[in-house]
Amino acid sequence: MKKLLIFLIASLFLQGPTMLNAQILGKLKKKVEKKIEKEVDKTLDEESEDVQKEEKKEQEVNTQEETHGQTKESVASQEPQLVWAKYDFVSGDKVIFEDNHENEENGEFPSRWDLKQGTVENAEFGGEKVIMFRGGQPMIIPYLKNPEKDYLPDIFTIEFDLYNSDRNGFTVYFYDRKNQRPPITYTANLNIHPEFMELRPAKSNIPDKGSIQNKWAHIAIAYTNGKMKAYIDETRLINIPHLDYNPTGISLHAYFANDTRRYYIKNFRLAEGGVKYYDRFLQDGKIVSNGIRFDVNKATMKPESMGVINEIVKLMKEHPEIKFSVEGHTDSDGESDFNQKLSEERAKTVVKQIISLGIVDNRLVAKGFGEGKPIDTNETQEGKANNRRVEFVKM
């Protein structure tokens, strides 16, 4: 229609400006204008309709998304919420093997360990002395007399700090792979992966998609007459009620270690467990703990101390009649005056922490005795570790 009107108008112009032509042209002009108006209106209506359709569609999509989101939230609210266990690890009360890298020479093999395979050396990392697993599938075991015998008691704890720069795991075997025969089962090992722990049949991820790759993590293991628990920092990841074998020794293995995949450990401690706190309190009138740790030459308490603190708080809440003299002790390293003051400050730190957890202050006093009351020799690392302690004495 548009093409025909244009053709007629062009023809009239070519014929010249007669009166008739002028009248016809005027009429055609009006028709053209009306036609254009109709076309424009139609186009606008169609576009308006399309817009309305799009808006309606978008509203429907939004409604569906909102409904879907509400459904997801509703489903999520019905899912069980996992509350991670509070840190309940308590270190054994008698240290039977410890390596804090005292007097170790950089580049040499760590003197308190024996080698099963690979390359392992003392090193400095982050300004601290550490044991470095270099390569050759390195594995070490504690250097002890008669290592072929079962040297793990029925109740024991293991602690160490681990730095893993690799995405693969670090393994703790519960037998001496150089000197002891393996148990009947070949699953007697704890795999410490940057993102999970596994001790068959148990396996658990670090919560909140956490990872310990490229940072220090505190590893703690507790064994009590067949029951084993294992922790990374302050989270319990393994809880097995009955192992199907008896742990007899320790081997540490960094299978994937090489020049670019480095593994480091420090502050290794193996300790024999003891009686429950309340039973100790009734029997001895005090609770002796070397599981409360502090930064070197400071009164700053380390996070792994909270297992002991939590147990003491629990005991005092269950037995409101109990009052404690919290007494700090040190080993004989350093000046005696400094050790005396340090022990006093550490005792105050412990009391302050207990009070912050709901115990009234009139049930606690803080005292320090420095190096004056040793319970073991100061000639060995194990003896010093036993002397560095906090005692909770009945008052």
N, C-alpha and C positions, 0 to 999 in steps of 0.2 A: 504493500500500500504506500509506504514511504517513497519508494522508487518511482511509482506512477505519478504521485503528486509533484515530485521534483521534475519529472519529465514534462508534464503539462505546464508547469510554471516557466520552465526554460523555453518552451515553444512559444508561449504568449509573449515573452520578452523579445524573442527573435522577430515576431510579426510586427512589432512597432507599437507605440503607445496610443491606441484608439480608445474611445470612450468605453466601448464594449469590453475591450480587453482590461481596462482599468477596473470596471465593475466586477468582471469575472475574477480578476486578480485579487481584488479585495475580499471576495467571498472565499476564494481558495486560501487566502492568507488566514482567514478566520478558522476555516476547517483544519488547516495545518496546525494552527496554534492549539485548537481544541484537541486535535489528535495527539500533539506533543504532550499537552497537559495530561491526557488520559494515559499515555505511555509512561510519563513520569510518575503519575499517581500509582499506576500498576506496579511500576518498578519499586517505588517506595513501600507499597503494601507488601510486595513479595519480600523485600529486604527486612521490613519490620517483622513479617511472619517468620523469616529465617532467624532473626535475632531472638524472637520470642521462643522459638524452638530450641535454639542454642542455650538460652537462659534456663529453660525448663530442663533440658538435658543436664546442664551443669548442676542445677539444684538437686536433680535426682541422684547424680554422682556423689555430690556432697552429702546428701542424706544417707546414701549407701555407705560412704566412708565413715560418717559419724556413727551410724548403726553398727558397722563392722568394728570400729574402734571401741564402742561401748561393749560390744560382744567380747572383744579381746580383753578389755579391762575386766569384764565380768568373769571371764574364764580365768584370767590371771589371779583375780581375787579368790577364786575357788581352789587354786593350786596350793599345795602345802608350802609354807614358808620355812626354809631351813635356817635355824639359828645355830651358828657355829659355837662349839663348846668353848667355854672360857679356858684360859691357859691353866691346866691343872698339873703340869709336869713338876715333880719335886726331885731334885738331884739326890742320889745316894749319899749316905752320911759318912762313908769311909772311902777315900780315894785310893784305888789300887794301881792305877796307871795314869800319869798325866804328862803332857808335853806342852809347855808354854814357851818353848824355843829358847830357853835360858842358855846363855853361853854358846849358842850355835854359830858356826862360821859360814858366811855366805858362800854358796857354790859347792859346799860339801854335802855328803849324804847325812840326813838327820840321824843323830847319834842314838836316839831312843827307839829307833825302828829297825826292822830287818826288811830286806828286799826279796820279793818273790820274782819280779820281772820288770823290765823297762828301765826308764831313767827318772829318778826322783832326786831333787836337790833342795837345800835351803836357799831361800831367796829373800829379797826385800820387796815388798809390794805395798804401795800406799804409805810408805814410811814405817811399816811394821815387818817383823820377822815372820815368815810363813814357810810352809812346805809346798814346793811346786812340783806338780806331776807334769813331766816334760814330754815323754813319748815312749814308744815301744810297748803300748798297752800296760802302763806302769801299775804296779800293785805293791803295797807295803803291809807289814803286820807288826804289832808291838814286839819289841825286843825284850823277851822275858826268859827267866830260867824255866826249864822244862816246858817249852811251849807246846809239846805234843800232848800234854795233859789238858783236861777240861779246866780252864782257869776262870771261867765265868760262873759266878755264884747263882743261886736260885733266884735272887733278886738283885738286879743291877741296872745301872743307867749309863748311857753313852751320850756325850755332848761334844760338839765341835762346830766351828764356823767354816762355812764353805763358800768359795767364790768360783762360779762357773761361767766362763766366757763363751761357752759353746751351747748349741741348742740340744745336745744329747745329755744323757744322764751320768751320774756318779753313783757307784755301787758300794754298799756295805755288806760284806758276807759275814754270816754268823758262825764261821769256823775259820781256823787258820789254814789257808790254802797251800801253805808251804810245809807245814809240819803235822797237820791233822788229817785224818780220813774224813771225807765228806759224809754228811748224814744220808740216810736212805733216800730222802727227797732231795731233789736238785733245785728246789725253789727257796733255799735258805739264804736269800739275799734281798736287801732293800734297795730299790732303784730310786734315786733322788733326781727327778727330771726337773728342768726349769719351771715346768707348769704343773707337775703332779708328783705324787709319791705312789709307789707300788710295792707291796709285799704280798705276794700271792697267798690267798685269793683276793686280798683287799687292794683297792686302787681308788684314789681320790684326787681331784683337781684342787689347786689352790683357789680359794674363793674369789669371786669377782674377776675372773679371767686373769688372775695375777701371774707374775713371772719373777723368778729370782735370777734370771740370766744377767750377767754383768753387774752383780752387786753382792755384797756379803749377806749370807743368811745363816741363822743359828739353827742347827740341826740337833734335835733331842730325841732319844730313844729310851723307853722304859720297859723293862721285862720283869714280870712278877709271876713266878711259878706257872709258866705256860702262857700267860697273857702278855701281849705286846702292844704298846702304843708308840707312835712316832709323830713328830711335830716338825713343822717348818716355822721358824720364828714363834709367834704366839698362837698358831692354829694347829689343832690336832687333825691329822689327815689319815692316820692308820689306827685302827682299834680292833685287834684280833683277840677273841676270847680264849682260843686254844690253838697253839701252834702244834703241828704234827711232828716236831723234832725238838731236840734240846740244843740250844746255842752253846758252843764250846770255846769259841775264840772269835777274833776279829780280823778281817782283811779289808783294806780300802783299795778300790780299783777305779781308775779313770781310763777306761778302754780307748776312748777316742782322742786322748791328749796328743798334741803335736805342737809344732812351732807357732801355729795360729790358733789352736784350740787349747787354752790354758785352764788348768784347774789348780786352785790353791786351798789349803786348809790351815787353820790355826786353832790354838786353845783346845786341844783334844783332851778329854777327861773320861776315864772309865771308873765308876764308883760302885761300891756294894751298897745295896739298899738297906733299909732298916725298918723298925717297927713303926706303926702308925703314930701320929703326933700325940694323940690323947694317951695312948698306952705308954709312950715314952715319958710324958708328963707325969703320969701316975707312978711309973716305975722309978724315974730318976729325979723328979721334981724340976726337970728342965728339958728343953728341946735344943739340941745342937744342930746347926745347919751351916754347911758350906755352899749351899745352893743360892745364897744371896750374893750376887756379884756386883762389883763396882769397877769403874774405870781405874786404870793404873794410877796410884797415888792420889786418888780423888774420892770424894764421898758421893759421886754421881752414880746412882744405882742403874744397872743394866736391865732391859726389859725382861730377860729370861728369869729374873728374880721373882717375878710376880706369881709363879707357881707356889713358892714357899709362902709369900705374903698372903695369898688368897687362902691357903690352908690355915694359917695362923688366925686370920680374921674369922673364918668359918668356925674354928674351934672356940674362939672367944665369944662369938654370938650364940653358939649352942650351950656354952657354959659361962654365964655372966658372972659367976663368982671368981673366975680366974683373973689374976693380975700378973703382969710380967715386968721384970727388969730386963730390958733389952741391952745386951752387953756385946760390944764389938771387940774383936781380937785380930791381930796381924801376925805375920811371920817376922823373922828377925832381920830381914833385908832393910837397909837404910838406917837412919839415926833413930834412936829410941824415943827421943822427944817428939820427933815428927810422927812416928808410929802411934804414940800415945794420943796426940791430938787428932790424927786421922781416924783412929778407932772410935773416939768420942763423936766426931762428926758423922761417921757412918751409922752409928747407933741412933743418932738424932734423925738421920734421913729415914731410917726404917720406922721409927716411931711416928714421924710425920706422915708417912705413907699409910700406915695402919689406921691412924686417926682419920685420914681423908676417906677411908672406906667405911666409916660409921662407928668406930670404937671410941668411947669417951676418953679424954686425955688422962683422967685420974686413975686409969687402969694400967698405965704405962709410965716407966721412967727409962731414961737413956744413960748408959754408962760405957766407958771405954777403958780397956786394960792394956792396949798396945800389944807389945810382944811378951808381956810379963807372965802370961799363963799358958805356955805351950802344952798341947796334948800329944804332940808327935815330934820327931826330930826335925830340925831345920837344915839338915844336911842333904835331903833329897827333895825333888820337886813334889812328890806325893806327900811327904811330911809337911812341907810348907803349905800345900793346898789344904791339908787338914787343920793346920793352925790358923789359916785365914778363915775365920768363921764368925757367925753371929749366934749367940746363945740367948734363949728365951727362958729366964730363970723365974721360978715361982716366988712370989713375994706376998 
